[in-house]
Amino acid sequence: MSVEAKVGAFTVGGLMMLGAATAGLGNFHFGPSNDYTLYAGFKQVVGLQPQSDVRLSGVLVGKVTKIANEGTGVTVTMDINQDVQIPKQSKVSIASSGVMGEKFINFQPKVDNGEYLKNGDYLHGVDEAGMDAMFDGLSKVLDEVQALLKDVHAIIGDDVFKQSVVEMSDNMRQSSESVKNMMGTLERTAAGNEETFNNMIQQMNGAIEGMNRTMANVEHMSANIDKFAGDPQTAADLKTTLDNIAKTSADVANIADNMNKFAGDPKVSEDLKATVSNARSITERADKLLGKVQGTADKVAKIDVTPSVDILYSGKAHDWNTNFNLDVTSGANSLILGAEDIGDHTKWNLQGGHKFGSDFGARAGIFAGKPGIGLDAYVGSRFKFSAEAYDPNDGKLRLKSQYRIADATWLLGEMHDVNHKRDRAFYFGLKQEF
């Protein structure tokens, strides 16, 4: 074979291979194609391009051939492989391969009743939530948390109780001033001076009257003591007031008792005895209320309220979950109030729990809007693993794990619908406590 023939044969072969590669990469078909066409309408298709993948439950079944703006929406034309059968009740949506991955059309079958989409069928697509919708939902949750914390602050900072504490302080200053004047008179008094005795008795009775007014104010407040004793400053002021009442009334009783030893007039003696009795009565009342305030403050101080927000994402389900919880703990007991998957399908949580030692705990109540139970396992102070069984009608099982990466920040991992293969999905994300 001549050199010219070899060169010509090599050139023809190269052109044939180039044509084959071009046809393969361009999805070019020789002869008529047996694929069929479907149409889907969306409000927006951010990131979707012609030649984007079309998948059925994540499996590649075709390509996007055309994207047309219809004014109030967008129509996507899809070329579906001829051997693929898509159930008519399938949900069509725009998904992505990871948080920053390429966009594609995904068909998610609901039921297979033997009826399938055919050439030319039009479907209404489900628009993806997107990052903007997720952040809008998070902003609403944070606003609700701020409102909740403002309400708690309003209860603690009640002006009525603050005013009561101010009035008690004024009464105590008056009582202390009366005792101070009485002590000055006593130093100038000689034994047997009846007039001086009467003057001192009047001063002591004035001090007791002021303390009686203060005690009446305190006892009136004691009916609502649980409401304000949790405020450290208010509880400290109230304890100081009661301590002063108890000490001052005890001093008055002691002085009157000593004066009675030197009183020669029977009437003066009877007046002093009455003063001693009144002073000791006030001391007992003050000590009793002081114990009640201390006990209530200790009890309230042991209650811990922790709001938190969870943000999770599932690559398989192409779903964002935003959750809000309010954890109320007192010793080994706990109460969880919250909402998960906040949005159009918000589900509520209301669970009571108890921790057994430092390693295990149990909960029961409402999980994602359904009755159920949960078990918790702890490894130190950083790791927690949970299993939750709920919804008696459908029998759902959910596994959770969380790892503390900062003082108030946790890394989350959750497996939903563990016992349902079709709906099983893994979520990962972050939890922030406030």
C-alpha positions in Angstrom: 0.0 0.0 0.0 1.3 3.4 -0.9 2.1 6.1 1.5 -0.8 8.2 0.2 -3.2 5.4 0.8 -2.0 4.8 4.4 -2.4 8.5 5.1 -5.9 8.6 3.6 -7.0 5.6 5.6 -5.6 7.0 8.8 -7.4 10.3 8.2 -10.7 8.6 7.4 -10.4 6.5 10.6 -9.7 9.6 12.7 -12.7 11.4 11.3 -14.9 8.5 12.0 -13.7 8.3 15.7 -14.2 12.1 16.1 -17.7 11.8 14.7 -18.6 8.9 17.1 -17.2 10.8 20.1 -19.2 14.0 19.1 -22.4 12.0 18.7 -21.9 10.3 22.1 -21.1 13.5 24.0 -23.9 15.5 22.3 -26.5 12.8 23.0 -27.0 12.5 19.2 -29.0 9.5 17.9 -28.8 8.0 14.5 -32.3 7.3 13.4 -35.6 8.0 15.3 -35.4 8.0 19.1 -37.9 5.9 21.2 -37.4 8.1 24.3 -40.5 10.1 25.5 -41.0 13.7 26.6 -42.4 15.0 29.9 -43.0 18.6 31.0 -42.9 20.1 34.5 -43.8 23.6 35.7 -42.0 25.4 38.5 -42.1 28.9 40.0 -38.3 29.1 39.8 -35.4 26.9 38.6 -32.3 28.6 40.1 -29.2 26.6 39.1 -30.9 24.2 36.6 -29.5 24.0 33.1 -30.3 22.2 29.8 -28.6 18.8 29.8 -29.1 18.6 33.6 -29.8 15.1 34.9 -33.3 13.7 35.4 -33.5 11.1 38.1 -36.1 8.6 39.5 -35.5 8.2 43.2 -31.9 9.3 42.7 -31.2 7.0 39.6 -30.4 8.7 36.3 -33.3 8.2 33.8 -33.0 11.1 31.4 -31.9 14.7 30.6 -33.3 18.2 30.6 -33.7 19.3 27.0 -35.3 22.8 27.3 -36.1 25.4 29.9 -38.7 28.0 28.9 -39.9 31.1 30.9 -43.7 31.2 30.7 -44.2 34.6 32.4 -45.5 33.5 35.8 -43.4 30.4 35.9 -41.0 28.1 34.1 -41.7 25.0 32.0 -38.9 22.3 32.0 -38.9 19.9 29.1 -37.3 16.4 29.9 -36.3 13.5 27.6 -36.9 10.2 29.5 -35.3 6.9 28.6 -37.8 4.6 26.8 -37.5 1.7 29.2 -38.3 3.9 32.3 -41.7 3.8 33.9 -42.6 6.6 36.2 -45.8 6.3 38.4 -48.4 9.0 37.8 -48.6 10.0 41.5 -44.8 10.8 41.6 -43.6 14.1 43.1 -41.3 16.0 40.9 -38.9 18.5 42.5 -35.5 20.3 41.9 -32.7 18.7 44.1 -29.0 19.1 44.4 -26.0 16.8 44.9 -25.0 18.1 48.3 -25.2 21.7 49.7 -23.2 23.2 46.8 -23.7 20.4 44.2 -25.3 20.5 40.7 -29.0 20.8 40.4 -31.2 18.0 38.8 -34.8 17.0 38.4 -35.9 14.2 40.8 -39.0 12.1 40.6 -40.1 10.6 44.0 -42.8 7.9 43.6 -45.6 7.9 46.2 -47.6 4.8 45.2 -47.3 2.4 42.2 -50.8 1.6 41.1 -49.9 0.4 37.6 -50.5 3.8 36.0 -47.4 5.5 34.5 -46.6 8.8 32.9 -46.6 8.9 29.1 -45.3 11.0 26.3 -46.4 14.7 26.5 -47.7 14.6 30.2 -47.4 17.8 32.2 -46.7 17.8 35.9 -46.7 20.6 38.6 -43.3 20.6 40.3 -42.6 21.2 44.0 -40.3 24.2 44.4 -37.2 23.7 46.6 -37.1 25.5 49.9 -33.7 27.1 49.3 -31.4 28.7 51.7 -33.4 32.0 51.9 -36.5 30.2 53.2 -34.4 28.3 55.7 -32.9 31.5 57.1 -36.3 33.2 57.1 -37.6 30.3 59.3 -34.6 30.6 61.6 -35.1 34.3 62.0 -38.7 33.7 63.1 -37.6 31.1 65.6 -35.0 33.5 67.1 -37.6 36.2 67.3 -39.9 33.8 69.3 -36.9 33.0 71.6 -36.3 36.7 72.2 -40.0 37.2 73.1 -39.9 34.2 75.4 -36.8 35.5 77.3 -38.4 39.0 77.5 -41.5 37.5 79.2 -39.4 35.7 81.7 -37.6 38.9 82.5 -40.9 40.7 82.9 -42.0 38.2 85.6 -38.8 38.5 87.6 -38.7 42.3 87.3 -42.3 42.8 88.5 -42.6 46.5 89.8 -45.1 45.5 92.5 -42.6 43.3 94.3 -39.8 45.8 93.8 -42.0 48.5 95.4 -42.8 46.1 98.3 -39.1 45.6 99.0 -38.5 49.4 98.9 -41.4 49.9 101.5 -39.9 47.2 103.8 -36.5 48.9 103.6 -38.1 52.2 104.7 -39.9 50.6 107.6 -36.7 48.9 108.7 -34.9 52.2 108.7 -37.6 53.7 110.9 -37.4 50.8 113.3 -33.6 50.9 113.4 -33.8 54.7 114.2 -36.3 54.0 117.0 -34.0 51.4 118.6 -31.0 53.8 118.2 -32.9 56.5 120.1 -34.0 54.0 122.7 -30.4 52.9 123.3 -29.4 56.6 123.8 -32.1 57.1 126.3 -31.1 54.0 128.2 -27.5 55.2 128.6 -28.9 58.4 130.2 -31.3 56.6 132.4 -30.8 55.9 136.1 -32.4 52.9 137.7 -35.9 53.7 139.2 -36.6 56.7 136.9 -40.3 55.9 136.1 -40.7 58.8 133.6 -37.6 57.6 131.7 -38.9 54.0 131.8 -42.2 55.1 130.3 -40.4 57.1 127.6 -38.3 54.1 126.7 -41.3 51.8 126.6 -43.0 54.2 124.2 -39.9 54.1 122.0 -39.7 50.3 122.1 -43.4 50.1 121.3 -42.8 52.5 118.3 -40.1 50.2 117.0 -42.3 47.2 117.4 -45.1 48.9 115.6 -42.8 49.7 112.7 -41.6 46.1 112.6 -45.2 44.9 112.8 -46.0 46.9 109.6 -43.0 45.4 107.9 -44.0 41.9 108.9 -47.6 42.4 107.7 -46.1 43.5 104.3 -43.8 40.5 104.1 -46.6 38.1 105.1 -48.8 39.6 102.4 -46.1 38.9 99.8 -45.5 35.4 101.1 -48.6 34.2 99.2 -46.8 34.8 95.9 -43.3 34.0 97.2 -42.6 31.4 94.5 -43.0 34.1 91.8 -40.2 36.4 92.9 -37.9 34.4 95.1 -36.1 33.1 92.0 -34.7 36.7 91.4 -31.3 36.6 93.3 -31.4 40.3 94.1 -35.0 40.4 95.4 -34.4 37.2 97.5 -31.3 38.7 99.0 -33.0 42.0 99.8 -35.9 40.1 101.4 -33.6 37.9 103.5 -31.7 40.9 104.7 -34.9 42.6 105.8 -36.1 39.5 107.7 -32.6 39.1 109.3 -32.8 42.7 110.5 -36.4 42.3 111.8 -35.4 39.2 113.8 -32.2 40.8 115.2 -33.9 44.1 116.1 -36.9 42.4 117.7 -34.6 40.1 119.7 -32.7 43.1 120.9 -35.9 44.9 122.0 -37.0 41.8 123.9 -33.7 41.5 125.6 -33.6 45.2 126.6 -37.2 45.1 127.9 -36.5 42.0 129.9 -33.5 43.6 131.6 -35.4 46.7 132.3 -38.2 44.7 134.0 -35.7 43.6 136.6 -35.3 47.2 137.8 -38.9 48.4 137.3 -40.6 49.0 140.7 -44.0 50.1 139.3 -46.3 47.1 138.7 -47.9 48.9 135.7 -44.5 49.6 134.2 -43.6 46.0 134.8 -46.7 44.7 133.0 -46.0 47.1 130.0 -42.5 45.8 129.8 -43.7 42.2 129.8 -46.2 43.0 127.0 -43.4 44.6 125.0 -41.1 41.5 125.5 -44.0 39.2 124.3 -44.7 41.3 121.2 -41.0 41.5 120.3 -40.5 37.8 120.7 -43.6 37.2 118.6 -42.1 39.3 115.8 -38.8 37.4 116.1 -40.6 34.1 115.6 -42.6 35.3 112.6 -39.5 36.7 111.0 -37.5 33.5 111.5 -40.4 31.4 110.1 -40.7 33.6 106.9 -36.9 33.6 106.5 -36.9 29.8 106.4 -39.7 29.9 103.8 -37.8 32.5 101.6 -34.6 30.5 101.8 -36.3 27.2 100.9 -38.2 28.7 98.0 -35.1 30.5 96.6 -33.1 27.2 96.9 -35.8 25.3 95.1 -36.2 27.8 92.3 -32.4 28.2 91.9 -32.2 24.4 91.1 -34.5 24.8 88.0 -32.5 25.3 84.8 -34.2 26.5 81.5 -32.2 26.1 78.3 -33.6 27.3 74.9 -32.0 25.8 71.8 -32.3 25.8 68.0 -31.4 22.9 65.7 -30.7 23.2 61.9 -30.3 19.9 60.0 -30.1 18.8 56.4 -30.7 15.5 54.6 -28.9 14.9 51.3 -31.1 11.9 50.4 -34.4 13.5 51.2 -33.2 17.0 50.0 -34.8 18.4 53.1 -34.0 21.1 55.7 -35.2 20.8 59.3 -35.3 23.7 61.8 -36.2 22.7 65.4 -36.7 24.7 68.6 -36.7 23.2 72.1 -37.0 24.5 75.6 -35.3 22.1 78.1 -36.4 22.6 81.7 -34.4 20.5 84.2 -34.5 20.1 88.0 -32.1 17.6 89.4 -32.7 14.2 87.6 -36.1 15.3 86.2 -36.6 17.1 82.9 -39.3 18.6 80.7 -38.9 19.2 77.0 -41.2 21.6 75.1 -40.6 22.4 71.5 -41.4 22.2 67.8 -39.5 20.4 64.9 -39.6 20.8 61.1 -40.9 24.3 61.7 -42.9 25.6 58.7 -45.9 24.3 56.9 -45.6 20.9 58.7 -44.6 21.9 62.2 -44.7 19.0 64.6 -44.8 19.5 68.4 -42.8 17.9 71.2 -43.8 17.6 74.9 -41.8 15.0 76.9 -41.1 14.3 80.5 -37.9 12.5 81.4 -35.8 11.2 84.3 -32.0 10.5 84.4 -30.8 7.4 86.1 -27.3 8.1 87.4 -24.9 9.6 85.0 -25.1 7.2 82.1 -28.8 6.5 81.2 -32.1 8.4 81.0 -35.7 7.7 79.8 -38.4 10.0 78.3 -42.1 9.6 77.5 -44.7 11.9 75.9 -45.2 13.5 72.4 -42.5 13.0 69.8 -43.0 14.8 66.4 -46.7 15.1 67.2 -47.2 11.4 68.1 -47.1 9.5 71.4 -43.9 7.6 72.1 -41.0 6.8 74.4 -37.2 7.5 74.3 -34.0 6.2 75.8 -30.8 8.2 76.3 -27.2 7.1 76.8 -24.4 9.5 77.9 -20.7 9.2 77.5 -19.1 11.8 79.7 -20.4 15.4 79.3 -19.8 15.7 75.5 -21.5 12.7 73.8 -25.2 11.7 73.9 -27.0 8.9 72.0 -30.8 8.6 71.8 -33.4 6.1 70.4 -37.0 7.2 70.0 -40.0 5.0 69.2 -43.2 6.8 68.4 -46.5 6.8 66.3 -48.2 3.6 67.3 -50.2 3.5 64.1 -47.1 3.6 61.8 -44.4 2.4 64.2 -41.6 4.8 63.6 -38.0 4.5 65.0 -35.5 7.4 65.1 -31.8 7.4 66.2 -30.0 10.5 67.3 -26.4 11.4 68.3 -24.9 14.7 69.4 -21.4 15.8 70.3 -20.4 19.0 72.1 -17.9 21.0 70.0 -18.1 24.2 72.2 -19.8 25.2 75.4 -23.2 25.8 73.9 -22.7 24.2 70.4 -23.4 20.6 69.4 -22.8 18.6 66.2 -25.9 16.5 65.4 -26.6 13.3 63.4 -30.0 11.8 63.1 -31.4 8.7 61.3 -35.2 9.0 60.6 -37.6 6.1 59.8 -34.9 3.5 60.5 -37.5 0.7 60.2 -38.9 2.0 56.9 -36.5 1.5 54.0 -38.2 3.7 51.5 -38.5 6.7 53.9 -35.2 6.2 55.7 -33.0 9.4 55.7 -29.9 10.6 57.5 -29.8 14.3 58.7 -26.8 16.2 60.0 -26.4 19.7 61.4 -25.8 21.9 64.4 -27.5 22.7 67.7 -27.0 26.1 69.4 -28.1 26.6 73.0 -28.9 30.1 74.4 
